[in-house]
Amino acid sequence: MQYDDDQYIVKKTNKFHKVLFSLFCAGLSTFSILYCVQPILPIFSIEFHLTPYESSLSLSSSTATMALGMLFTGSLSDSIGRKIIMSSSLFLATLFTILCALMDTWNEIIIMRMLTGFALSGVAAVAMTYLSEEIHPKFLPFAIGLYISGNTLGGFSGRLLSSILINYCTWKMSLFIIGIISLTASIIFLKLLPESKNFCGISFSPKKILYNLILQCSDKILFSLFIVGFVLMGSFVTLFNYVGYRLMIKPFFLNQIVIGFLSIVYLTGIYSSLKASILIKRFGRRNVLIYSLMTMILGLLITQLNILIVIIFGLMLFSSGFFASHSIASSWIGYRAKVARGQASSLYLCCYYLGSSILGTLSGVFWSFGHWIGISIFVIVILLIAIKIVYRINIKDE
């Protein structure tokens, strides 16, 4: 296929490398900030006398406001531009994270985390839209796979760093250090990311936003992918919210640093998200997405054995399936949406993070009644629902 080097950014060029590295920094900053509290949930439970359900609000409050923010930031980026929205979001999120480290009460922490999530919505909603506009379609699945790999590393780094820091300093100092690291990544992003060349601004009209919302939700494939995103993130956050609680009690009694190092399983996503972009060329998006969701279920079933090394292997399978699924679904959105791509990506990610907030919080009920088995049943059921929804997509409509 012929393409215009002046219109699109193509692979193995200086601009291509700048885009990927700057968005890697954005992903590192965004997901370090977002997920750094996950290993600290048991510490919050002890210090503020909270139940696991209440402690999880420090994460779910952020993902909830992030999801809601995407309803506006994606559409706003369609009007005023991609880079300005992403840059502003990164710096605001960094500021709120540093301020969170100065808070003394649980309510103040939740407020700061809510503001942080709302700020981060500008990055998460716009990054993949920027890629879909600036990167040649031939290299887009690969570019999105690399971007999600950066997000994977960001989430891993935030969780691991906070797990290590919490054993040597207070949770406040942990958040402050992560905030400073994110500030550095934000500056690099602002300096390196090329300005948009293919962006065509449209007027910010609430009426038009509502029209496009109805249009996108009426597309059966897009609507199915929105539901899949909801289930994906809900199941992922549920599993990793409660695996720490499981491993701190009998028969494992692991400390916080060891539990934090378990987040290394996220790095399987670096491989699986890229591998998925290759496999869809051979087997199609629908089939690879179904296999990836089934891999998540298989990994979860393996974790039922009370053998640590087996649990780690199961978590690795679950994570690889998750990141592959997310890579396929998110790139499918960019390919399928014909109008207001920024809003389409925002809607997918809105559902994605609402899944984190709603299902991640609701799962606390299943932990209370059935601990790990209760969590497993809950996650398997919602993943089976997602598989059924994807299976019903006509393969000719891919």
N, C-alpha and C positions, 0 to 999 in steps of 0.2 A: 504494500500500500504506500502511495506517495503522500508525503506530508510537507507542510510549509514550516521550515525551521524558524522563520520570523514570526509565525503566529503562535506556535506551541513550543514549550520547553521539552526537549527530547533527552533520552538517556545518554549518559556518558559525556555530558557537557558541563561546563562550570556552573551554569545557572541551575541545572538539575541537582548538582551536589549541594549548592547553596540552599535550595528549597528544602531538600530532604534533611540537611543538618539543622536548619533553622526550625523546621517543624518538629524535628527530634527534640530540640531544646524546649520547644513549646509543650510537647507531650511530657517531657521529663518534669517540667515545672508544674504543669496542670495536675498530673496524676500523683506526683509526690505530695503536693498540697492536699489533694482530695483524699488520698488513702492513708496518709501518715498517721491518722488517729486509729486505724483499725487494730494495730497491735497494742494500742494503749487502752482499748476498751476494758480489759480486766482491771487496769490501774484506776481508771475512772470509776469503776464499780466500787473499788475499795475506798478511794479518797472521798467520793461524794455520796457513798452509801446508796448505790444504785443497783437495780436488777440488770441482768444482761440486756433485757429489752430496752430499758431506759438508757443504758450506756450506748447502745447502738444508734441512738438519736444523733450523736455527734457526727456520725457518717450519713445517716439517712436524711437528716435535715439539710445537709449540703447537696446531696444528690437530688432532693426534692426541689430546692430553689434553682439548682442548675437546670433541671428539666423545665421548670416554668419559665426561666429566663430565655431558654432556647426558642420559645414561641415568639419572642420579640427580637432577640439579637440576630437570628438568621435573616429575618425579614429586614431588619435595620441594615444589615450588611449588604442586602440587595439594593439598598438605596444609597448608602454613603461610602461603601467600599469594604473590602475584606481585611486588609492589613491594619487599618486604624482600629477596627473593632477588636481584632485579636490582640494587638499591642496594649490597648487600654485595659482589656480584660486581665491580661497577665499581671500588669503592674498593680491593679486594684486588688486582685486576689492575693498577691504577695503582701500588700499592706495589711489586709484583713487577717492574714495568717500571723503576721508579727504582732498585731494588736490582740489576737486571740491568746497569744503567749503571756499577755499582761493581765488577763482576766482572772478574777478570784472566785466567782460563783458559777454554778452550772448553767443558770439561765443566761449569763453573759457569754459563756462559751458557745452555747447553742446559737445565740444571736450572731456572733462573729462567724460561726461556721455557716449559717444561712447566707450571710452576706458574701462569704467566700464562694459558696456554690453559685450564687447568682452572678458573681463576677466571672467565674470560670466558664459560664455558659457561652460567652462570646468566643472563646477559643474552640471549645468542643463542637459548637454549631457551625463554625465557618471553615475550619481547617480543610475538611474533605471537599467542601465546595470550591475552595481555592484550588485544590489539586485538580478537581474535575474540569475547571476552566483553563488552567495554565499548562497542565501536562497533556501531552498527546494521548488520545484515547488508546493507542497501541500499548503505551507504557503505564496507563493509569492503574490497572490492578496491581502491578508491581510496586508503584509509588505508594498506593494506599496500604499495601502489605507492609512496606517499610515504615510508613507512618504509624501504623498500629503496633509494629514492633517497638518503636520508640515509646509509645504509650505504655506498652508492656514493661519496658525497662524502667519507665518513670514510676509506675505503680509499685514495681518490685523495689526500687531504690527508696521510695518514701516509706514503705512498710519496714524494710530491712534497717534503714538508718534510724527510724524512731525506735525499733526494737532494741538496737544496740545502745542508743543514747539513753533510753529510759533506765538502763541498768547502771549508768554512770552519772546521770544528772536528772533533774526533775523533768516532768513532762513539759513544763513551760519552756525550759531551755531547749528541749528537743524540737518543739515547734518553732522557736526563734531561729535555731540553726537552719532548719529546713526552709524557713522563710528567706533567709539570707542567700542560701544556695539557689532558690527559685528566682530571686532578684537578679542574680548573675545570669541565669539562663534566659531571663526575660530581656535583658540588655543585648545579649548575643542575638536573640531572635529579631529584635528591632533593627539591629545593624545589618543582618545578613539577608533577610527575606526580600526577594525582588518585588517591586511594585507590580500590581496586576496589569496585564496587557489586554486580556480578553474580557475584562469586567465591563458590563454595560449597565449603568445605574438605572433603576426605575424609581418612580416617585413612591414615597411611603404613604400608602393609602390603606386604612383599616378595612375599607370595603373590598379592595382588591385582595388583601391578605386573607380575608374570610372566604372570598371566592376561590382562591387558590387552595385553601385548606380543604374546602368541600371537594374540589377537583381531584386533589391528591388522595383523599380518603375514599373517593369513589373508584379509584383504580384498584382493582382486586389484588394485584401483585404488591403494590406499594402498601396497601392496608395490611396484607398478610405479613410483610416484612416489619411493619410497625409493631405488630403483636409479637413476632419472633424476637425483636429487640427488647421488648418489655420482659419476656421470659428469660432471655439470655442473661441480662445483667442482674435480674432478680435472683436467679439460681446461683450465679457466680458469687455475688455478695453474701447471700445466705450461707453458702458453704464456708467461705473464709471468715465470716463473722463468728461462726461457732466452732470451727475446728480448733481455735485457740483455747476455748473453754474446755473442749473435750480432752485436749492433750495436757492440760494443767492438772487434771484429776486422775484418779486411779484408772488404769494401772501404769500410766506413763509419768506423771508428775514432772513434766518438762518445765524449764524456766523460760522467761520471756525472750532471751537471746536465741535459744534453740528454736522456739516457735517462730520467731522473726525470720530465721534462716530458711524456714520452710517456704517462704515466699519466693525462694529461688525457683520453685516449680513454675512460676509465671514465665520464666525465660523460655519455656517450651513454646510459648506463643510467638517468639521471634521466628522460630523455624516454621511452625504450623501456619501462621498467617501468610507467610511467603509461599509455602508449599501449596496452600489452598488456591492462590492466584494462578499457579501453574496447572493444578489438577482440573480447574473449571474449564480450561481450554480443551481437555480431553473428554471429560465426563459431564460437563454442564453444571451450571450454578445450583440447580435444584438438587441434583443427586449428591453433589459434594456437601451441600448444606445438611442434607438428611444424615449422611454418614458422620459428619462432624458432631451433630446433635446426639447421635447414637454413641459416639465415642465418649461424650460427657456422661451419659448414663452408665456405660461400662466402667469408667473410672470411678464413679460414685459407688457402684456395687462392690468394687474391689476394696474400698475403704472400710467396709463393714468388718473386716478381719482386724482383730486387736494386735496386729504386728506392725510396728512403726515403719519398717522399710516397705511393707506392702501398702500401708496407708499413703506413704510418700509417692509410691508408683501410681496409685490410684488418683492422687491429686494432680500428678503430672499429666495423666491421660485426660482428666477432666479439664485442666487448663488448656491443653493443646486443642481439644475439641472446641472449647469456648472461643479462643482467639481465632481459630479458623472460621468458625461460624460468624463471628462478628465481622471479620474481614470480607467474607462473601456477601453478607447481608448489606453492609454499608456501601460497598462498591456497586452492588446491584441497584441501590437507591439512586446513586449518581448516574448510572447508565439508563435507568428506567424513566426518571423524571425528565419531562420535556420542557416544563415551565417552572420558574421560580425555584431553581435547584437549591438555593440557600435555604428556603423554607422547607423543602422536601427533606433535606438532610437534618434540619432542625427538628422536624416532626419525628423522624426516626430516633434521633438521639434524645428527644424529649421522652418518648415512650421507653427508651433504653434506660434512662436514669430514673424515670418514675417507677420502673420495675425494681430498681435498686431500693428505692425508698419504701414502696408499698409492700413488695414481697419480702424484702430484707427485714422489714419491721414485723410484718405478719408472721414470719417464720418463727419469731420468738415464742409464739403460742405453741408451736409444734415442739420446740426445744423444751418448754416447760412440762409438756405431757409425755414426750417420748425421747428426749435427748437426741443422740445422733441418729437413731433409727427414725424418730419422728421427723427430723430434718431431711433425711434421705428420702422418705416416702413423699414428703411435700415436693422436693425438687424433682424427683422422677416423674411424678404426675404432671407437673407443669411442662417438663421437657417433652413428654409424650404428646401433650396437647400441641406444642410447637411443631413436632414432627408431622402430626396429622395435618396441620395447616399448610405446611410446606409441600407435603405429598399431594395436596389437592390443587396445587398450581399446575396449570397445563404446561408441559415441557416445551411446547411450541411457542409459548409466550415469553420465554426467557430473554 
